[in-house]
Amino acid sequence: MDRGESGKNIKGRPALQQLLHDAKSKDFDLVLVWKVNRFSRKTKDLLNIVEELEMRNIVFHFKGGRIHLLRMSSLPLFLF
């Protein structure tokens, strides 16, 4: 959990880097994000993270806002 961290840059966020590291070990099966703009403001970063998690069968869920992640092919589809 990154308390109070900005979603502007994912590189300078130790807790996010730890989450990605732990995902490789499959230490969890769900990532719950309250606000997507606090997770990542760059669409490319967000899509890369979601893809990496999905490759490991880890569910990525947005709780706040009106964003829904669907899987209709090999790529995620975000509905706003």
N, C-alpha and C positions, 0 to 999 in steps of 0.2 A: 504494500500500500504506500503510495506517495502522498503523504498528507501535505496539501497546500502547494504541490508542485505544478508548474505550468505544463501544458501539453505542447508547448512550442517546439521543444527539442528533446528527443528521446535519448540522446547520447549521454546527457548529463544527469540522468535519473537512475541512481543506483538501485532503487527498489524495482523499477521496470526492467532493468538489466537482469536483476536476480530472478524476476518472474520468467523472463525468456530463457534463462539458464535452467531453472527448475522445470520448465516445460520440456526440455530435452530429456529429462529424467522421468517425465510423466508423473510428477509429484502431486498433481491435481488434475481434475477433469472439467473444470468450469472456471471461466474468468467472467466476473460480473463488474460491469462499468456503469457508474451512475450517470456521468456526463461525458459524452464522447469528446467534446472539445478539451476536457481536462486530461483525457488519455492521450490524444494526439490531434494536433490541428492540421497536420499534413496528411492528406488523403493517401499518398504513397506509403508513408510509414504505417498508417492504420491498416491498409490492405496487406502490406507485407507481414505485419504481426498476425492478422487474422489468418492469413494463408499458412503461416508457420504453425500456429496453434491447431488449425484444422488438419494439417498433415499428421498431427499427433493425436487426433481425435479428441481435442479439447474444445469444448463449447465456449463461444464468445458471445456474451449477452449484454445488450444495452438496457439498462433499467429506466433511465430518465430520457425524456425527449420522445420524439416520434420517429425513431429509426428502427427499422426491422431488417434483420439479416436473413436472407433466403438463400437456399442453395438449389439452383435449377440446372446447373451444369458443373463444370469443373471450376468455375469462378464464382465468388460470392456476389450477390446482388443486394445492394443497399436501397431501401425504399425510404424516402423522406416525406 
